[in-house]
């Protein structure tokens, strides 16, 4: 990347209130951002990640919490013994962009960031461009920043509008934040992406955030695009300005902080459009959905995109919006999916609790998580995977997909369930093979793209995950392909090492190699 960020960064998401609550229980004292034990930062550094995303540091006001308390019974599915004090309100209905005093305030965040920097870790925070809480000070101070309705609309559609006090007119009707496919979020007030005043306020807010961290994850970023916003709110007579929101805002923030990273949460296939509008990375929801569905052909179709596009995607198998991977995939099925997101070009998003197989998806309105049995075998798997994925080849090497086919024309043996790709940097190669199915498979992997590098040598291949080894002749594999057998949900990251010149051999049928 041109910015002072590593290529293909790995980002670790932490629910700030929940994490600090767990640390407070562990150390039997109140832990805030300003007094996180150094040993906990050491632990984060062992994950081989590049940045920590502290979700939910901003102040949630009384209206946000009051709204959440109305739904406390719905949170019992995640936290059966929930108490009112556990409910703090949505992390995405922000009262103001000040670090919550309960977390240690701005000074506490600065100390925490300094600790991260000492371990070479960057800090990411949230920015929510589409809405704020219903008691945000802008509602009374700058009502022109918001999408407004009428008393008649409030009467007929109270789920999408609310009444707020106005110091001049006494009363105003403001829309709740929403996307065009769902009802409004009742704890939020909809900001007006077309408002010149709000655009300047967003720039000022982002500049202040950029003084406190190294990048932002922008919530539902596509909602601010002219076409999307007009589709959602144009019926109220709002007219789009000539320039879109993000191309107006992002360059002005980068003038002061050129290395500041912008990540967009986005859906509806708008990834490339937001790359063009200035985002460094966008969510790869397509990859996630196809992993969930087990659509391997769809994965191949997605991953043959231009490499420059692939490098600007964020891959994940869980985050705070999606079910836990252990729940959605199951532990064994989640492992090849985890290998994929960690070894593709682009950014990787990992979620606190993912390494231990937590099953409970936490509402963003609560501050405490339930006790769950932790899977230490899964944790060791992630430690091994992330140590391997931290090698330079995944940052500086050349990546390519490989075709996979049946070993013989007479018998189909599940090759369609296999995903094969690799990294090459000179004679340093990694071959990644993933069986995405709950069945034994065999496949012939066409490594012709590596032909010149493979041909002269005999190769020893060692799996970085298990130590399993196999060997093959480069000239034979270049001509015929590499036959492989795999057990259900098998995964291999083979480090290829030349061990001598490759003898010339006649073409012949080969039995699959059992790794």
Secondary structure, 3 states (H helix, E strand, C coil): CCCCCCCCCEEEEEEHHHHHHHHHHHHCCCCCHHHCCHHHHHHHHCCCCCEEEEECCEECCHHHHHHHHCCHHHHHHCCCCCCHHHECCCCCCCCEEEECHHHCHHHHHHHHHHHHHHCCCEEEEEEECCEEECCCCHHHHCHHHECECCHHHHHHCCCCEEEECCCCCCCEEEECCCCCCCCCCCCEEEECCCCHHHHHHHHHHHHHHHCCCCEEEEECHHHHCHHHHHHHHHHHCCCCCCCCHHHHHHHHHHCCCCCCEEEECCCCCCHHHHHHCCCCEEECHHHHHHHHHCCHHHHHHHHCCCHHHHCCEEECCCCCCCCCHHHHCCHHHHHHHHHHHHHCCCEEEEECCHHHCCCCCCCCCECCCCCCCCCHHHHHHHHHHHHHHCCCHHHHCEEEECCEECCCCCCCCCHHHEEEEEEEECCEEEEEEEECCCCCEEEEECCHHHHHHHHCEEEEEEECCCCCEEEEEHHHHHHHCEEEEECCCCEEEEEEEEEEECCCCCCCCCCCEEC
